[in-house]
Each structure stands twice: as structure tokens, then as C-alpha cells.
Amino acid sequence: MRKFLFRISAFVLAIALVVPLLAEGEESVLNRVKDRGRLICGVHGGLPGFSFLSEDGNWSGFDVDYGRAIAAAVLGSPDKVEFVPLKAPERFPALQTGEIDVLIRNTTWTLTRDTQVGADFAPPTFYDGQGFMLRKDLGVTSLEGLAGASIGVTAGSTTELNLTDTMRALGVEFNPVVVEETDTLYNSYEQGRCDVVTSDKSQLVARRQVLKDPEAHIILDATISKEPLGPVTVHGDNKWNDVVSWVVYATFFAEEHGITKANVGTFETGNPEIKRFLGKTGDTGKQLGLSEDWAHQVVYAVGNYGEIFGRNLTPLGLPRGVNKPWTQGGLLYAMPFR
């Protein structure tokens, strides 16, 4: 009996050591959002297709839709969300200080960020890679052809490190032009202050659309990094990270099973997992601290992943690529709803 109790005590101690808890008296962001009645989401704000504030004050984009999806799951309405534009160096401090509840701002999941900036990552919503945009008339088709070129890059981003590492490995000398803001970066490029601009390929595609003569610019085939982008929550709040993660999985799962914004209210099935997903059986909502129809609310608000992608990124000319369901050979894979 004593040996049995010792094993139980050791097990409990092990769990306590590996599962981070909130500090005493500190509430989960989930409760804070519920009490406030509004989600505060940090975004880019100037990236067409991902998060963009139009002149009439309307927000649109892929990241914006995920902010609305979280609001729908937690508060029952996609409209109960406030979007806060953040520059790259501002995003992690804003998360750490509680200025925002969730960060959805083309932020790459890396080991350093996962361990040193007070952040926990949810599943990636977009798998990207770093590329290079330049003028066609330069006649360059490879990275080696960029020798001696001035290359613009945003400060405080993974792109700056990737650029340096790649060019050093290739033995290519270049002149870095480092700027603080994305708008400044592309303005500098268009005004000829740098020959080339480097960033995530999705951003390059989006920003090329708004250049004065988009057809005069090309994006090289070369991809020099893996850039898994997705929502970020403050470190140590497992309850809140669970909510954000399962909202992401809900959009994946819905696409896998043909559940759409148009049919979610009438979707009939004998599949037990889909019934749990729709809140018709089980208690997934209770386990997350949400209503039982939370996933229904998500899909009704923004649609499934394919709909979110099609609405925001397909018009930019971005192909689905690896951002397809695993059933179609892609990387998007929802964990089981059980």
C-alpha cells in the first residue's frame, strides 16, 4: 500500500513539474476576454489578404478572419473583436503585457520564440517560406545573381537572420538595407533605395499587388526558409492556448468533412465525431470553457479553412500548395474531436 501511495505521489509531483500553471491569483485570458466582452487581437494592419484596414474603417484578411473565429467561439459573435495594428518589434511586448489577448500577425514559430519571448504557439494556419522580389529588368534569376545588390529587409524579423545566413552560406556579398516598418520597406524598394526586397513569399505576393506597376516585378523561385505562421498566446496560459488551438483545428476539421458556412446549420450526419464537433453530443465545449456549439459558431462566422483561404488569399494569386488538408496531400491536420 505504501509503495502504491508513493507511486501516486510521484506521479502527481511529475505532473506538477511539467505542467506550467498560472501564477496564484492570475486568471486565464479566457476569463478576461469573457469579462470584457471583447477580444483584442494584434495584427499587421497593412498586409492585403492577411490583415488590412481599408479607408472606410473595415478590417479584412486571413488573420482577421481567425480573430473573428476566436471571438465567435468565446463570445458567440465574430463582431466582438478589436484589432490592434502592431509593428514587428511591438508584437511580443504587447502580448506579454496583456495589451492584446492573441497575436495573429504573420509570426513565424521558431525555437527561440517558443522559449524566450513569453509566447506559446497555436497550430500554424499558413505554411510559408522566405523569398525575394526584384525588378524584371535586373535580369536576375538566382540568388547568386544578387551579388553586390542592396537587399531590403524588416528589422526584428526572422527574415533578417535568414537572409544573412543564406547569403553567407552561398558566399554572396550584398548590402543590407534594414528598416523598422513594412510600409517603409516597400516604399524604399519602389523608390529605388534598394534593388531587392525579401520577406515571406505570401507578403511579397500581397505587396506586389499594390505597387504602381506589379508586372514590372518578379518573385524568384528560390525559397530559403520554412515559415510556419499562426496565432500566438502568452506563455503559461494553457487554458487560453487550448481554446485558440482548437478554434484553428475546427476550421481544418470542417473542411475535411465538407462542413461550410452555408450548411453548418443543417448538416446531418451519423458520424459520432462530427456530432461532437457540432455540439450535438459530448461535452467538448465544457472541457474548453465554451458553449457546446462553439465550433458551430466558428464555422457559421467565417467558414472552414478552404473558405477562409479562398476568400482572402486566392484573389492574390496564392496557390494552396501545402496549405491543403492532409487528405489532399497537405499539412493541415485536425486533432481528433473526442
Long-range contacts (C-beta under 8 A, 24 or more apart in sequence): 19-238, 20-235, 20-236, 20-238, 21-236, 22-236, 22-237, 28-237, 28-239, 28-240, 28-289, 29-98, 29-101, 29-102, 29-233, 29-234, 29-237, 29-240, 30-74, 30-239, 30-240, 30-243, 30-289, 32-98, 32-101, 33-74, 33-75, 33-101, 34-74, 34-75, 37-75, 37-80, 38-71, 38-75, 38-80, 38-81, 38-82, 39-67, 39-70, 39-71, 39-74, 39-75, 39-80, 39-81, 39-82, 39-101, 39-102, 40-81, 40-82, 40-84, 40-99, 40-100, 40-101, 40-102, 41-67, 41-70, 41-81, 41-82, 41-83, 41-84, 41-100, 41-101, 41-102, 41-103, 41-104, 42-83, 42-84, 42-86, 42-91, 42-94, 42-95, 42-99, 42-100, 42-102, 42-103, 42-104, 42-105, 43-67, 43-83, 43-84, 43-85, 43-86, 43-104, 43-105, 44-85, 44-86, 44-105, 44-106, 44-182, 45-83, 45-85, 45-86, 46-85, 46-182, 46-183, 47-106, 47-182, 47-203, 47-206, 47-207, 48-206, 48-207, 48-209, 48-210, 48-316, 49-202, 49-205, 49-206, 49-312, 49-313, 49-315, 49-316, 49-318, 50-106, 50-202, 50-203, 50-206, 50-312, 50-313, 51-83, 51-85, 51-104, 51-105, 53-83, 53-85, 59-83, 60-312, 61-312, 62-125, 62-126, 62-308, 62-309, 62-312, 62-313, 63-104, 63-105, 63-106, 64-104, 65-302, 65-308, 65-311, 65-312, 66-104, 66-125, 66-231, 66-247, 66-248, 66-251, 66-302, 66-308, 67-102, 67-104, 68-301, 68-302, 69-247, 69-250, 69-251, 69-298, 69-301, 69-302, 70-102, 70-231, 70-243, 70-244, 70-247, 71-301, 72-297, 72-298, 72-300, 72-301, 72-302, 73-243, 73-247, 73-250, 73-290, 73-294, 73-295, 73-297, 73-298, 74-243, 74-290, 74-294, 76-291, 76-297, 77-301, 78-301, 78-302, 87-180, 87-181, 87-182, 88-154, 88-155, 88-156, 88-157, 88-180, 88-182, 89-155, 89-156, 89-180, 92-117, 92-118, 92-119, 95-119, 95-232, 95-233, 95-234, 96-234, 98-234, 101-233, 101-240, 102-231, 102-232, 102-233, 102-244, 103-231, 103-232, 103-233, 104-230, 104-231, 104-232, 106-200, 106-202, 106-203, 106-229, 107-229, 107-230, 107-232, 108-158, 108-200, 108-227, 108-228, 108-229, 109-228, 109-229, 109-230, 110-158, 118-234, 118-235, 119-232, 119-233, 119-234, 119-235, 120-232, 120-233, 120-234, 120-235, 120-236, 120-237, 120-238, 120-241, 121-230, 121-231, 121-232, 121-233, 122-230, 122-231, 122-232, 122-233, 122-241, 122-244, 122-245, 122-248, 123-230, 123-245, 123-248, 123-249, 123-252, 124-228, 124-229, 124-230, 124-331, 125-229, 125-230, 125-231, 125-248, 125-251, 125-305, 126-202, 126-228, 126-229, 126-230, 126-323, 127-226, 127-227, 127-228, 127-229, 127-321, 127-322, 127-323, 127-331, 128-200, 128-201, 128-202, 128-227, 128-228, 128-229, 129-200, 129-201, 129-223, 129-224, 129-225, 129-226, 129-227, 130-158, 130-159, 130-162, 130-163, 130-198, 130-199, 130-200, 130-201, 130-223, 130-224, 130-225, 130-227, 131-198, 131-199, 131-200, 131-201, 131-204, 131-219, 131-220, 131-222, 131-223, 131-224, 132-196, 132-197, 132-198, 132-204, 132-219, 132-220, 132-222, 133-189, 133-196, 133-197, 133-198, 133-204, 133-207, 133-208, 133-217, 133-218, 133-219, 133-220, 134-195, 134-196, 134-197, 134-217, 134-218, 134-220, 135-195, 135-216, 135-217, 135-218, 136-215, 136-216, 136-217, 136-218, 137-216, 138-195, 140-220, 141-220, 142-220, 142-222, 143-167, 143-170, 143-172, 143-220, 143-222, 143-224, 144-170, 144-172, 146-172, 146-174, 146-195, 146-196, 147-172, 147-173, 147-174, 148-173, 148-174, 148-175, 149-174, 149-175, 149-195, 149-196, 150-174, 150-175, 150-176, 150-177, 150-193, 150-194, 150-195, 150-196, 151-175, 151-176, 151-177, 151-194, 151-195, 151-196, 151-197, 151-198, 152-177, 152-178, 152-179, 152-185, 152-188, 152-189, 152-193, 152-194, 152-196, 152-197, 152-198, 153-177, 153-178, 153-179, 153-185, 153-197, 153-198, 153-199, 154-178, 154-179, 154-180, 154-181, 154-182, 154-185, 154-199, 155-179, 155-180, 156-180, 157-199, 158-225, 158-227, 159-198, 159-199, 159-200, 159-225, 162-224, 162-225, 163-198, 163-224, 166-224, 166-225, 182-207, 186-211, 200-227, 200-229, 202-229, 202-313, 202-316, 202-318, 205-316, 205-317, 205-318, 206-316, 209-316, 239-289, 242-288, 243-288, 243-289, 243-290, 246-284, 246-288, 246-335, 247-298, 249-334, 249-335, 249-337, 250-277, 250-294, 250-295, 250-298, 250-299, 250-334, 251-298, 251-299, 251-302, 251-303, 251-304, 251-305, 251-308, 252-304, 252-305, 252-325, 252-332, 252-333, 252-334, 253-277, 253-295, 253-334, 253-337, 254-295, 254-298, 254-299, 254-303, 254-304, 254-305, 255-304, 255-305, 255-306, 255-307, 255-325, 255-332, 256-325, 256-326, 256-327, 256-334, 259-299, 259-304, 260-299, 260-303, 260-304, 260-307, 261-299, 261-300, 261-301, 261-302, 261-303, 261-304, 261-307, 264-296, 264-299, 264-300, 265-296, 265-300, 273-336, 273-337, 273-338, 276-337, 276-338, 277-337, 282-338, 284-337, 295-337, 305-332
